[in-house]
Amino acid sequence: MPRQPASIVEAFLSNCDRASHQPCILFDGETYSYVGLRDAAATWASALRSWGLRPGDRVALFLENSPTFVAAYLGIYLTGGIVVLVNTQYRQVELRHILNDAGVRLCVTDPPRQDELARVVSDLSTLEAVVQVGERRNADTGDAGPSSVESGARVAEYAAEAFLTRGANGPLVLPPGDAVALIGYTSGTTGRSKGAMLTHANLAANSAAVTRAWRWTADDRLLLTLPLFHAHGLGVGMHGTLLAGSAVDLRRRFDATEVYATLSRGSATMFFGVPTMYTRLLAEARQHERHPAPIRLYVSGSAPLSAQTFAEFERRFGQRILERYGMTETMMNLTNPFDGERRPGTVGQPFPGQEARIVDTRTRRPIPDDRPGEIQVRGPHVFKGYWQRPDATEAAFDAEGWFNTGDLGWRSADGYVTISGRARELIITGGYNVYPREVEEVLLMHPGVAEAAVLGLPDADLGETVVAAVVRRSADDAPSADDLVAFCRDQLASFKKPRQVVFVDALPRNALGKIQKHILRDQLEGGSRPQSTW
């Protein structure tokens, strides 16, 4: 067996040597070869080094899918920097927290996100520069030097064209495997989101396990519409492509009609998506008499896939979706088999070289099969710890190095794991994570809101939908449901806003004053909800 590379960028450079002119990324009708992407990454590395980026410095990527995203990502690694992934839908609250918490020195963004970043730039204590890729909104600065994000701001703004002319390409220096590669932010229910530190070795080990389990080779072409700021899009789709030396048909976003047409042409061998994408592909398929021929592999993750979607997809597309389970702190943990039964409603077994077990939620001891408990995982893919949170890191691991996922589930006698719930109050809507506390805190910022409780309710399209139960301060000048949705949309990513607002006289609480969300859920699911909804 060949030596496992110490990093994704090492695997990528090795494939550049092996097949330099082979297609790597197809995007907007253009083809980018391995050597072309290598040269672009080297240019980014040279520019970052010339600007003054030091090993261990944090660089945020706040931009949509594109070859530029990938080139900048690899260039940061070739400079020894740490990547901070930022969801393109994030707004003021999330941006302030993540960029400050990670101590980001430089942010790479694009025009659609420029205005949102400008709203918070004065609050970012460590940010020194913004590099904007794509067409500039104010092109009057030329390429002679920096312009400010806003008049008098201390943060310099550069057009990518000008920034990338800095310095000269030098030798490409590979990062050590034990160095932190990226920080992915994952929320909790008792405070602000935490940054999970994944090393280069973590990412390489996980990608090697994925490509081995799914028989991923250089002959594959992945149709990738998942966002690269997400573990599923970057950590599975792009990393697997670069490690296997294959090609990726990268799209800016998911469009069911376009994806269906591409699948019908037979140019892709793999497609990765979240359950919402599959339900929308099925809606598209219902409009056609003929369906695409089977491809090598369909994968679903980031949220539970319903048995109904699984069965209808098999009926219309002629093959079974492979469902897997992962998270920000670990990338991929469990998978249904490539060869063998892909069992609906389960996430299968550990990837090669990884371990998983079910423990009692109280005693923390392993329990027999077919009994529910918390899922723990262990292996070279598990993250190093939470950024500047030694307390949270210590609480996340037991003495034997098992990571407490916070997800509940059980394992069948023949080894298939089923996820039955979450120990925390996470809502997964359309494949995105929403933590109720974050939305509740924004709602409570509104002067017309006295109390708020947020939870997820089942939704046929999104998996779960965000619902807010709100107690208004007074009948005078009381906000409407539309007012509160708009208020949340201004402060948070759009997918986090409540899709339903229910006004109540009081929230159910126990003797200690804690909101009893299970009672509230029963009331809402049982239909005993007030009339004011959106």
Protein Blocks (a to p, Z undefined) as FASTA:
>chain_A
ZZddfbfklmmmmmmmmmmmbcfbdcehiacdfklmmmmmmmmmmmmmmnopaehiacdd
dddddfklmmmmmmmmmnopacddddfkbcfklmmmmmmmnopabdcddfklmmmmmmmm
mmmmkbmbdcdedjdfblknojnbccdfbghiabdcddfklmmmgcjddddddddfkbcf
bdcddddfkbccddddddfklmmmmmmmmmmmnopafkbccddfbdfkbmklmmmmmmmm
mmnopacdddfbdcfklmmmmmmnopafbdcddfklmmmmmmmmmmpfbdcdddfbdcde
hiacdfklmmmmmmmnopacddddddfklopabdcdfbdcddehiabjadehiacddddf
klopacdehiacddddedjkbcfbdehilklmmmmpcfkopacehpacdddfkopacdfb
dfblcdceehiacdfklmmmmmmmpmkbmbdcddddddfklopacddddddfbfghpacf
klmmmmmmmmmcfklpcfbdcddfbdcddfkopacfklmmmmmmnopacfbdZZ
